[in-house]
Amino acid sequence: MNVGKIIRDLRHDRGMTQTQLAHEISTTQDTISLWELGKSYPDIINLIKLAKFFGVSTDYMLGLKDF
């Protein structure tokens, strides 16, 4: 599983749009889209923000551990 798919799956589980997620972690919808498409990856600060927001570990966000 890749980081983008994990972000997309967690976002969908919450019934959120990319724009809503972007607002929650103070980034842009374009950035979320690039992450989900695998065209770029979140930096460590945004990875931590995502993990905290979704209530998962950074290891999970990176696909290293099951939820």
Sequence and secondary structure as in RCSB ss.txt:
>XXXX:A:sequence
MNVGKIIRDLRHDRGMTQTQLAHEISTTQDTISLWELGKSYPDIINLIKLAKFFGVSTDYMLGLKDF
>XXXX:A:secstr
  HHHHHHHHHHHTT  HHHHHHHTT  HHHHHHHHHTSS   HHHHHHHHHHHT  HHHHTTSS  
